[in-house]
Amino acid sequence: MSRSTNTIERAYQIAKSGRCVELKDVRRQLIQEGYEGVEAHLSGSSIKRELQALIKAARPVAGTATAATTG
């Protein structure tokens, strides 16, 4: 399947989106979008570490939204 965004680029986009809680969510989304070889592309320790850091950074801090709306 020809795409303008390769598997790795798309994984980074998904990780930064704030919609993922963990790496398996990125994998699941890539597979749903029809990307092939997802496990092979995301099997390296460096990319796992980077994606996990992006996922964590993109998630809202627990309690922040609640504090902002009640304050």
Short mmCIF file of the C-alpha atoms (twelve columns), coordinates in Angstrom:
data_MODEL
# 
_entry.id   MODEL 
# 
loop_
_atom_site.group_PDB 
_atom_site.id 
_atom_site.type_symbol 
_atom_site.label_atom_id 
_atom_site.label_alt_id 
_atom_site.label_comp_id 
_atom_site.label_asym_id 
_atom_site.label_seq_id 
_atom_site.Cartn_x 
_atom_site.Cartn_y 
_atom_site.Cartn_z 
_atom_site.pdbx_PDB_model_num 
ATOM 1  C CA . MET A 1  0.000   0.000  0.000  1 
ATOM 2  C CA . SER A 2  1.435   3.372  -1.026 1 
ATOM 3  C CA . ARG A 3  1.234   6.148  1.568  1 
ATOM 4  C CA . SER A 4  2.566   9.660  1.871  1 
ATOM 5  C CA . THR A 5  3.364   8.977  5.546  1 
ATOM 6  C CA . ASN A 6  5.504   5.991  6.439  1 
ATOM 7  C CA . THR A 7  4.869   3.748  9.438  1 
ATOM 8  C CA . ILE A 8  7.404   5.420  11.714 1 
ATOM 9  C CA . GLU A 9  6.239   8.953  10.905 1 
ATOM 10 C CA . ARG A 10 2.634   7.970  11.512 1 
ATOM 11 C CA . ALA A 11 3.544   6.280  14.807 1 
ATOM 12 C CA . TYR A 12 5.085   9.557  16.005 1 
ATOM 13 C CA . GLN A 13 1.995   11.506 14.916 1 
ATOM 14 C CA . ILE A 14 -0.294  9.117  16.773 1 
ATOM 15 C CA . ALA A 15 1.896   9.169  19.895 1 
ATOM 16 C CA . LYS A 16 1.828   12.989 19.932 1 
ATOM 17 C CA . SER A 17 -1.942  13.150 19.435 1 
ATOM 18 C CA . GLY A 18 -2.844  12.665 23.091 1 
ATOM 19 C CA . ARG A 19 -5.270  9.855  22.253 1 
ATOM 20 C CA . CYS A 20 -2.984  7.034  23.393 1 
ATOM 21 C CA . VAL A 21 -2.390  5.738  26.880 1 
ATOM 22 C CA . GLU A 22 0.341   3.253  25.992 1 
ATOM 23 C CA . LEU A 23 2.371   1.946  23.078 1 
ATOM 24 C CA . LYS A 24 -0.104  -0.798 22.213 1 
ATOM 25 C CA . ASP A 25 -2.623  1.948  21.383 1 
ATOM 26 C CA . VAL A 26 -0.226  3.298  18.740 1 
ATOM 27 C CA . ARG A 27 0.246   -0.191 17.310 1 
ATOM 28 C CA . ARG A 28 -3.508  -0.797 17.238 1 
ATOM 29 C CA . GLN A 29 -4.165  2.480  15.427 1 
ATOM 30 C CA . LEU A 30 -1.485  1.786  12.808 1 
ATOM 31 C CA . ILE A 31 -2.951  -1.655 12.121 1 
ATOM 32 C CA . GLN A 32 -6.469  -0.194 11.868 1 
ATOM 33 C CA . GLU A 33 -5.152  2.314  9.333  1 
ATOM 34 C CA . GLY A 34 -3.746  -0.523 7.234  1 
ATOM 35 C CA . TYR A 35 -0.032  -0.147 7.910  1 
ATOM 36 C CA . GLU A 36 1.960   -3.338 7.452  1 
ATOM 37 C CA . GLY A 37 4.877   -4.656 9.491  1 
ATOM 38 C CA . VAL A 38 3.906   -2.591 12.516 1 
ATOM 39 C CA . GLU A 39 5.544   -4.941 15.038 1 
ATOM 40 C CA . ALA A 40 8.798   -4.988 13.072 1 
ATOM 41 C CA . HIS A 41 8.879   -1.207 12.732 1 
ATOM 42 C CA . LEU A 42 8.197   -0.588 16.416 1 
ATOM 43 C CA . SER A 43 10.281  -3.378 17.931 1 
ATOM 44 C CA . GLY A 44 13.485  -1.446 18.651 1 
ATOM 45 C CA . SER A 45 14.173  -0.282 22.193 1 
ATOM 46 C CA . SER A 46 14.978  3.284  21.101 1 
ATOM 47 C CA . ILE A 47 11.760  3.844  19.192 1 
ATOM 48 C CA . LYS A 48 9.721   2.257  21.978 1 
ATOM 49 C CA . ARG A 49 11.323  4.594  24.501 1 
ATOM 50 C CA . GLU A 50 10.779  7.656  22.290 1 
ATOM 51 C CA . LEU A 51 7.156   6.834  21.542 1 
ATOM 52 C CA . GLN A 52 6.404   6.141  25.206 1 
ATOM 53 C CA . ALA A 53 7.898   9.518  26.132 1 
ATOM 54 C CA . LEU A 54 5.781   11.254 23.479 1 
ATOM 55 C CA . ILE A 55 2.649   9.475  24.692 1 
ATOM 56 C CA . LYS A 56 3.352   10.529 28.268 1 
ATOM 57 C CA . ALA A 57 4.088   14.135 27.262 1 
ATOM 58 C CA . ALA A 58 0.893   14.366 25.206 1 
ATOM 59 C CA . ARG A 59 -1.377  13.139 28.005 1 
ATOM 60 C CA . PRO A 60 -2.945  15.760 30.251 1 
ATOM 61 C CA . VAL A 61 -1.674  15.797 33.808 1 
ATOM 62 C CA . ALA A 62 -4.167  14.120 36.135 1 
ATOM 63 C CA . GLY A 63 -6.262  16.681 37.983 1 
ATOM 64 C CA . THR A 64 -5.275  19.638 35.799 1 
ATOM 65 C CA . ALA A 65 -8.565  19.905 33.924 1 
ATOM 66 C CA . THR A 66 -10.558 19.488 37.115 1 
ATOM 67 C CA . ALA A 67 -8.578  22.174 38.950 1 
ATOM 68 C CA . ALA A 68 -8.925  24.591 36.036 1 
ATOM 69 C CA . THR A 69 -12.696 24.179 35.793 1 
ATOM 70 C CA . THR A 70 -13.357 24.433 39.524 1 
ATOM 71 C CA . GLY A 71 -10.998 27.296 40.273 1 
# 
